């Protein structure tokens, strides 16, 4: 039996960062991983693979340069599925190796196998050999897995979840995607960009209801312009999968429509990956969708057991998961460096085009009866946007009318997920429109969007729509 200051279960973004930080501060740490590839959803089934596929789709479709050079999207048909997957596999393999090396550099003991609690301080690891570990503290960072309705015959060949879709061996001619959340919308735009006919089933009136609705509407319009058929206010009813692969899958929709498609993707929810943990032996409380309930310090109902990352539910982002792991360690060992995540964090959606946001949406401003105003700037009006051949995309600022403080920033367009970080600083620091106008940005760059959106906001207040 080996004794540790801290045991971390899972090598995803939250688990890796927690283990490394604890080891950095001189504590004896063990980490347990049941898979042969390190990194969890960040590396294997989610963040990096799907975002790499998005960039690959853009490259092979010619959309990076289409506006300027007129590259035709038929280039997609010249790309094989091996081409499509090569970069994804390369990036994932590199990241997995780097995570393992980072753990070794910091002196973290690595155990390969499945972890289960024997009691609240003791973990049994079953792998090629069995190990029993004890620790003063334990962090659960086991991530999540795709929810599987029993009525869907998942086979990993033509009927997929959000994990197996990353192992396709050929391009679909057409695909039906159930679920218009982040994952569903991202894959809808990826496959549409690669030339597949996409049907996206959404049981709500809007996609991505948590984002600013002007941005959401713009994304819908651009998706539909690219051939994505979005079926609003209806749900999936049943699926009929033929024995022969040359025959089409029949998907019955609750509105009575029957879709005939080549492949099917169910992307409507994930559940906490806790089944093998035997949490009842530790007394850890579990909430909805097998997620673990935690307090503001990521502590479960058992004071020395913490949980971080996707296993605790929303927001389930690699970026927030990393700092949840670091914050949990700060509370456990009183490092006093990162005890809480920031009040405002960026949210990135890697659709084509990208969407990113921070702070208050216009709908939230209205519901909270804020005396607000809006300023906007279009990609196509910026010199850098013209160089890129941008035809769509904009940046939107929500600000107080009385003191001009910026309350929210919303972007749809090229590298929105990169552009948002300046917006995070503006919202977090309580900056005003004049603070933005007073900044000097390289020319030509897309960051000019911020300045022109600020000018637009001032013009709206004054009633004079004059370009500064």
C-alpha positions as CSV (number, residue, x, y, z in Angstrom):
1,X,0.0,0.0,0.0
2,X,1.3,3.4,-1.0
3,X,0.4,6.6,0.9
4,X,0.1,10.0,-0.7
5,X,-0.7,13.6,0.2
6,X,-3.0,13.7,-2.9
7,X,-4.5,11.2,-5.3
8,X,-6.0,12.5,-8.6
9,X,-8.3,10.3,-10.6
10,X,-8.1,11.2,-14.3
11,X,-5.5,12.9,-16.6
12,X,-7.8,15.3,-18.4
13,X,-7.2,19.0,-18.2
14,X,-8.5,19.4,-14.6
15,X,-6.7,16.3,-13.3
16,X,-3.4,17.0,-15.0
17,X,-3.2,20.6,-13.8
18,X,-4.3,19.6,-10.2
19,X,-1.6,16.9,-9.9
20,X,1.2,19.1,-11.4
21,X,0.3,22.0,-9.2
22,X,0.3,20.0,-6.0
23,X,3.6,18.4,-6.9
24,X,5.1,21.8,-7.8
25,X,4.4,22.8,-4.2
26,X,6.2,19.8,-2.8
27,X,3.5,17.4,-2.1
28,X,3.5,13.6,-2.8
29,X,1.0,13.0,-5.6
30,X,-0.3,10.0,-7.5
31,X,-2.5,10.2,-10.6
32,X,-4.6,7.3,-12.0
33,X,-5.6,6.9,-15.7
34,X,-7.6,4.0,-17.0
35,X,-7.0,4.8,-20.7
36,X,-3.8,4.1,-22.6
37,X,-3.8,7.7,-24.0
38,X,-3.6,10.5,-21.5
39,X,-5.6,13.7,-21.6
40,X,-9.3,12.7,-21.4
41,X,-11.8,14.5,-23.5
42,X,-9.4,17.4,-24.0
43,X,-7.1,15.1,-26.1
44,X,-9.0,12.0,-27.1
45,X,-12.6,12.7,-27.7
46,X,-13.3,16.4,-27.4
47,X,-11.5,19.7,-27.3
48,X,-8.4,19.2,-29.4
49,X,-9.7,16.6,-31.9
50,X,-12.8,18.4,-32.8
51,X,-11.1,21.8,-33.1
52,X,-8.4,20.3,-35.2
53,X,-11.1,18.8,-37.5
54,X,-12.7,22.2,-37.8
55,X,-9.4,23.8,-39.0
56,X,-8.8,20.8,-41.3
57,X,-12.3,21.2,-42.8
58,X,-11.6,24.9,-43.4
59,X,-8.2,24.1,-45.0
60,X,-9.5,21.4,-47.4
61,X,-12.7,23.3,-48.3
62,X,-10.7,26.5,-49.2
63,X,-12.8,28.6,-46.9
64,X,-9.7,30.3,-45.4
65,X,-9.0,32.0,-48.7
66,X,-12.2,31.6,-50.6
67,X,-13.3,35.2,-50.3
68,X,-10.0,36.6,-51.6
69,X,-8.7,34.0,-54.0
70,X,-11.9,32.3,-55.1
71,X,-10.9,28.8,-54.1
72,X,-13.8,26.5,-54.8
73,X,-15.2,24.3,-52.0
74,X,-15.1,21.3,-54.4
75,X,-11.6,20.9,-53.1
76,X,-13.2,19.0,-50.2
77,X,-13.9,16.1,-52.6
78,X,-10.2,15.7,-53.3
79,X,-9.4,15.2,-49.6
80,X,-9.5,11.7,-48.3
81,X,-10.7,10.8,-44.8
82,X,-7.1,9.9,-44.0
83,X,-6.1,13.5,-44.9
84,X,-9.0,14.8,-42.8
85,X,-7.9,12.8,-39.7
86,X,-4.2,13.0,-40.0
87,X,-3.8,16.4,-38.3
88,X,-6.3,15.5,-35.6
89,X,-4.3,12.3,-34.8
90,X,-1.0,14.2,-34.9
91,X,-2.2,17.0,-32.5
92,X,-3.9,14.5,-30.1
93,X,-0.8,12.2,-30.0
94,X,1.5,15.1,-29.3
95,X,-0.7,16.5,-26.6
96,X,-1.1,13.1,-24.9
97,X,2.7,12.6,-24.8
98,X,3.3,16.1,-23.5
99,X,0.8,15.5,-20.6
100,X,2.5,12.3,-19.6
101,X,5.9,14.0,-19.8
102,X,4.7,16.9,-17.7
103,X,3.5,14.7,-15.0
104,X,6.8,12.8,-14.9
105,X,8.8,16.1,-14.9
106,X,7.0,17.1,-11.7
107,X,7.5,13.8,-10.0
108,X,3.9,12.7,-10.1
109,X,3.5,8.9,-9.7
110,X,1.4,7.4,-12.5
111,X,-0.8,4.4,-12.1
112,X,-2.5,2.8,-15.1
113,X,-5.8,1.2,-14.5
114,X,-9.4,1.7,-13.2
115,X,-9.8,3.4,-9.9
116,X,-12.5,2.5,-7.3
117,X,-13.0,3.6,-3.7
118,X,-12.6,1.0,-1.0
119,X,-13.3,3.7,1.6
120,X,-13.1,7.5,1.6
121,X,-9.3,7.5,1.8
122,X,-8.4,4.3,-0.1
123,X,-8.3,3.7,-3.8
124,X,-8.0,0.3,-5.5
125,X,-6.4,0.5,-9.0
126,X,-7.1,-2.4,-11.3
127,X,-4.8,-2.6,-14.3
128,X,-2.1,-5.0,-15.5
129,X,-1.5,-5.3,-11.8
130,X,-3.5,-4.2,-8.7
131,X,-2.4,-1.4,-6.5
132,X,-3.9,0.0,-3.3
133,X,-3.3,3.7,-2.6
134,X,-4.3,5.9,0.3
135,X,-4.2,9.7,0.5
136,X,-5.1,12.5,2.8
137,X,-6.9,14.2,0.0
138,X,-8.5,12.9,-3.3
139,X,-9.6,14.8,-6.4
140,X,-12.0,13.2,-8.8
141,X,-11.4,14.3,-12.4
142,X,-12.9,11.5,-14.4
143,X,-14.7,13.6,-17.0
144,X,-17.9,12.6,-18.8
145,X,-19.3,10.3,-21.5
146,X,-22.0,10.7,-24.1
147,X,-25.5,10.0,-23.1
148,X,-26.9,6.9,-24.9
149,X,-30.7,6.6,-25.3
150,X,-31.7,2.9,-25.4
151,X,-33.7,3.5,-28.5
152,X,-30.7,4.3,-30.6
153,X,-28.5,1.4,-32.0
154,X,-25.1,3.0,-31.7
155,X,-22.5,1.1,-33.7
156,X,-19.6,3.5,-34.2
157,X,-19.8,3.0,-37.9
158,X,-22.9,4.9,-39.2
159,X,-24.7,5.6,-35.9
160,X,-22.4,7.7,-33.7
161,X,-22.1,9.6,-30.5
162,X,-19.8,12.6,-30.0
163,X,-16.9,10.2,-29.2
164,X,-17.1,7.7,-32.0
165,X,-17.7,10.4,-34.7
166,X,-14.0,11.2,-34.4
167,X,-13.1,7.7,-35.7
168,X,-15.1,7.8,-39.0
169,X,-13.4,6.0,-41.9
170,X,-15.2,7.7,-44.7
171,X,-16.9,11.0,-45.3
172,X,-20.7,10.9,-44.9
173,X,-22.7,12.0,-47.9
174,X,-25.4,13.2,-45.6
175,X,-25.8,13.2,-41.8
176,X,-28.6,13.8,-39.3
177,X,-27.4,15.4,-36.0
178,X,-29.7,15.4,-33.0
179,X,-29.0,18.2,-30.5
180,X,-28.2,21.8,-31.4
181,X,-26.0,22.5,-28.4
182,X,-22.3,23.3,-28.7
183,X,-21.2,19.9,-29.9
184,X,-24.1,19.5,-32.4
185,X,-23.6,22.9,-33.9
186,X,-19.8,22.5,-34.2
187,X,-20.1,19.2,-36.0
188,X,-22.9,20.5,-38.2
189,X,-20.7,23.2,-39.5
190,X,-17.7,20.9,-39.9
191,X,-19.5,18.4,-42.0
192,X,-21.3,21.0,-44.0
193,X,-18.0,22.7,-44.8
194,X,-16.7,19.3,-46.0
195,X,-19.6,19.0,-48.4
196,X,-22.1,16.8,-46.6
197,X,-25.8,17.5,-46.4
198,X,-26.5,18.2,-42.8
199,X,-29.9,18.0,-41.0
200,X,-29.8,19.4,-37.4
201,X,-32.7,18.5,-35.1
202,X,-33.4,21.0,-32.4
203,X,-36.2,20.6,-29.9
204,X,-36.1,24.4,-29.1
205,X,-37.0,27.5,-31.0
206,X,-33.4,28.7,-31.0
207,X,-29.9,27.2,-31.1
208,X,-27.5,27.9,-28.3
209,X,-30.0,29.8,-26.1
210,X,-27.4,31.0,-23.6
211,X,-25.6,33.2,-26.2
212,X,-26.7,36.6,-27.4
213,X,-29.6,36.0,-29.7
214,X,-28.4,38.4,-32.4
215,X,-25.3,36.3,-32.6
216,X,-27.3,33.1,-32.5
217,X,-29.5,34.4,-35.4
218,X,-26.5,35.3,-37.4
219,X,-25.0,31.8,-36.9
220,X,-28.3,30.2,-38.0
221,X,-28.3,32.3,-41.1
222,X,-24.8,31.4,-42.0
223,X,-25.3,27.7,-41.3
224,X,-28.4,27.7,-43.5
225,X,-26.5,29.6,-46.3
226,X,-24.0,26.7,-46.2
227,X,-26.8,24.1,-46.6
228,X,-27.5,23.1,-43.0
229,X,-31.2,22.3,-42.6
230,X,-32.1,23.1,-39.0
231,X,-35.4,21.6,-37.8
232,X,-36.6,23.8,-35.0
233,X,-39.2,23.0,-32.3
234,X,-39.2,19.3,-32.9
235,X,-37.4,16.2,-31.7
236,X,-36.0,12.9,-32.7
237,X,-38.5,10.1,-32.6
238,X,-36.9,6.9,-34.0
239,X,-34.2,5.5,-36.3
240,X,-34.2,2.6,-38.7
241,X,-30.7,1.4,-39.7
242,X,-30.6,-0.9,-42.8
243,X,-28.3,-4.0,-42.9
244,X,-26.6,-2.8,-46.1
245,X,-24.3,0.2,-45.8
246,X,-25.4,1.4,-49.3
247,X,-28.9,1.9,-48.1
248,X,-29.9,5.1,-46.3
249,X,-30.7,5.4,-42.6
250,X,-34.3,6.5,-42.0
251,X,-34.7,9.0,-39.2
252,X,-38.3,9.8,-38.1
253,X,-38.8,13.3,-36.6
254,X,-41.6,14.2,-34.3
255,X,-43.0,16.7,-36.8
256,X,-43.7,13.7,-39.1
257,X,-40.8,14.2,-41.4
258,X,-38.6,11.2,-42.4
259,X,-35.0,12.0,-43.2
260,X,-32.9,9.6,-45.3
261,X,-29.2,10.0,-44.4
262,X,-25.9,8.3,-44.7
263,X,-24.9,8.8,-41.0
264,X,-26.4,9.7,-37.7
265,X,-24.9,11.6,-34.7
266,X,-26.6,11.9,-31.3
267,X,-25.1,14.9,-29.6
268,X,-27.7,15.7,-26.9
269,X,-26.0,15.5,-23.5
270,X,-23.3,13.9,-21.5
271,X,-23.2,12.2,-18.1
272,X,-20.6,12.1,-15.4
273,X,-18.1,9.3,-15.7
274,X,-18.5,7.8,-12.2
275,X,-19.8,4.2,-12.7
276,X,-16.5,2.4,-11.8
277,X,-15.7,4.6,-8.8
278,X,-17.9,3.0,-6.2
279,X,-18.7,6.4,-4.8
280,X,-21.1,4.9,-2.3
281,X,-18.2,3.4,-0.4
282,X,-16.7,6.9,0.0
283,X,-20.1,8.4,0.7
284,X,-19.9,11.0,-2.1
285,X,-23.2,12.6,-3.1
286,X,-24.2,12.4,-6.8
287,X,-26.6,14.7,-8.6
288,X,-28.4,14.7,-11.9
289,X,-26.9,13.0,-15.0
290,X,-24.3,11.3,-12.7
291,X,-22.5,14.5,-12.0
292,X,-20.8,15.0,-8.6
293,X,-22.1,17.9,-6.4
294,X,-19.5,20.3,-5.1
295,X,-19.4,23.6,-3.3
296,X,-17.6,26.8,-4.3
297,X,-14.3,25.3,-3.4
298,X,-14.9,22.1,-5.4
299,X,-15.3,20.1,-2.2
300,X,-17.8,17.3,-2.2
301,X,-20.0,16.4,0.8
302,X,-17.0,14.5,2.0
303,X,-14.6,17.2,3.2
304,X,-11.3,15.7,2.0
305,X,-12.7,14.6,-1.4
306,X,-12.9,17.1,-4.2
307,X,-14.2,17.0,-7.8
308,X,-13.4,19.1,-10.8
309,X,-13.9,19.3,-14.6
310,X,-16.7,17.7,-16.7
311,X,-17.7,15.3,-13.9
312,X,-19.3,18.2,-12.0
313,X,-21.2,19.4,-15.0
314,X,-21.5,23.0,-16.5
315,X,-19.6,24.7,-18.0
316,X,-17.6,21.6,-18.9
317,X,-14.9,23.5,-20.8
318,X,-11.2,22.6,-21.0
319,X,-10.3,26.2,-20.1
320,X,-12.4,26.3,-16.9
321,X,-11.6,22.7,-16.0
322,X,-7.9,23.4,-15.9
323,X,-8.3,26.3,-13.4
324,X,-10.9,24.3,-11.4
325,X,-8.1,21.7,-10.8
326,X,-5.7,24.4,-9.8
327,X,-8.2,26.1,-7.5
328,X,-9.1,22.8,-5.8
329,X,-5.4,22.3,-5.0
330,X,-5.1,25.9,-3.7
331,X,-7.9,25.2,-1.2
332,X,-6.5,21.8,-0.2
333,X,-3.0,22.9,0.5
334,X,-3.6,26.6,1.2
335,X,-1.3,27.8,-1.6
336,X,-3.2,31.2,-1.7
337,X,-2.5,31.8,-5.4
338,X,-5.7,30.8,-7.2
339,X,-8.6,30.2,-4.8
340,X,-11.4,31.2,-7.1
341,X,-12.0,31.4,-10.9
342,X,-12.5,34.9,-12.3
343,X,-16.0,36.4,-12.2
344,X,-16.0,36.7,-16.0
345,X,-14.7,33.9,-18.2
346,X,-14.7,33.6,-22.0
347,X,-16.9,31.1,-23.7
348,X,-15.8,29.8,-27.1
349,X,-17.8,27.8,-29.6
350,X,-15.8,26.4,-32.5
351,X,-18.4,26.5,-35.1
352,X,-17.7,27.8,-38.6
353,X,-17.7,30.7,-38.1
354,X,-16.5,30.8,-34.5
355,X,-18.6,32.4,-31.7
356,X,-17.2,33.7,-28.5
357,X,-18.6,35.8,-25.7
358,X,-18.1,37.2,-22.2
359,X,-20.4,38.9,-19.8
360,X,-24.0,40.0,-20.3
361,X,-26.1,39.3,-23.4
362,X,-28.6,41.8,-24.7
363,X,-31.4,39.6,-23.5
364,X,-29.9,39.5,-20.0
365,X,-29.6,43.3,-20.1
366,X,-33.3,43.6,-21.0
367,X,-34.4,41.1,-18.3
368,X,-32.4,42.9,-15.6
369,X,-33.8,46.3,-16.7
370,X,-30.4,47.6,-17.3
371,X,-30.2,51.1,-18.9
372,X,-28.0,49.8,-21.7
373,X,-26.9,50.5,-25.2
374,X,-25.2,48.5,-28.0
375,X,-22.2,49.2,-30.3
376,X,-21.3,47.0,-33.3
377,X,-18.6,46.7,-35.9
378,X,-18.5,44.4,-38.9
379,X,-15.5,42.4,-40.1
380,X,-16.2,43.4,-43.7
381,X,-15.8,47.1,-42.7
382,X,-12.3,46.6,-41.3
383,X,-9.2,46.8,-43.4
384,X,-8.0,43.5,-42.1
385,X,-11.4,42.0,-42.9
386,X,-11.2,43.3,-46.4
387,X,-7.8,41.7,-46.8
388,X,-9.2,38.4,-45.6
389,X,-12.2,38.6,-47.9
390,X,-14.6,38.6,-44.9
391,X,-18.2,38.9,-45.8
392,X,-19.8,38.1,-42.5
393,X,-19.1,38.5,-38.8
394,X,-19.3,41.2,-36.3
395,X,-18.3,42.3,-32.8
396,X,-21.0,43.6,-30.4
397,X,-20.5,45.5,-27.2
398,X,-23.2,45.8,-24.4
399,X,-22.6,48.9,-22.2
400,X,-24.3,51.1,-19.6
401,X,-25.8,54.3,-20.9
402,X,-25.0,56.3,-17.8
403,X,-21.3,55.5,-17.2
404,X,-20.4,53.8,-20.6
405,X,-19.1,50.7,-18.7
406,X,-18.8,47.6,-20.9
407,X,-21.0,44.8,-19.6
408,X,-20.6,42.2,-22.4
409,X,-18.7,41.5,-25.6
410,X,-20.0,39.1,-28.3
411,X,-18.2,38.1,-31.4
412,X,-19.0,35.9,-34.4
413,X,-16.4,35.5,-37.1
414,X,-12.9,34.4,-37.8
415,X,-10.8,33.7,-34.7
416,X,-13.5,35.0,-32.4
417,X,-12.2,32.7,-29.7
418,X,-8.8,34.5,-29.9
419,X,-10.4,38.0,-30.2
420,X,-12.5,37.6,-27.0
421,X,-9.7,37.8,-24.5
422,X,-9.4,41.6,-24.8
423,X,-13.1,41.7,-24.2
424,X,-12.7,39.6,-21.0
425,X,-10.3,42.3,-19.7
426,X,-12.7,45.1,-20.6
427,X,-15.6,43.5,-18.8
428,X,-13.6,42.3,-15.8
429,X,-11.9,45.7,-15.2
430,X,-15.1,47.7,-15.7
431,X,-13.6,49.6,-18.6
432,X,-15.6,52.2,-20.6
433,X,-16.0,53.0,-24.3
434,X,-13.5,55.8,-23.9
435,X,-10.9,53.3,-22.5
436,X,-11.3,51.3,-25.8
437,X,-11.2,54.4,-28.0
438,X,-8.0,55.5,-26.2
439,X,-6.1,52.3,-27.1
440,X,-3.8,52.0,-30.1
441,X,-4.0,48.8,-32.1
442,X,-1.8,47.5,-34.8
443,X,-3.1,48.4,-38.3
444,X,-4.5,46.5,-40.0
445,X,-5.8,44.0,-37.4
446,X,-9.2,42.7,-36.4
447,X,-8.8,44.3,-33.0
448,X,-10.0,47.5,-34.6
449,X,-13.4,45.9,-34.3
450,X,-13.4,46.9,-30.6
451,X,-12.6,50.6,-31.4
452,X,-15.2,50.9,-34.1
453,X,-17.8,49.1,-32.0
454,X,-17.1,51.7,-29.2
455,X,-17.4,54.6,-31.7
456,X,-20.7,53.0,-32.9
457,X,-22.0,52.9,-29.4
458,X,-21.2,56.6,-28.9
459,X,-22.9,57.4,-32.2
460,X,-26.0,55.5,-31.1
461,X,-26.2,57.5,-27.9
462,X,-25.7,60.8,-29.7
463,X,-28.0,59.9,-32.6
464,X,-25.4,60.7,-35.2
465,X,-24.4,57.7,-37.3
466,X,-21.1,59.0,-38.6
467,X,-18.0,56.8,-39.1
468,X,-15.2,58.2,-37.0
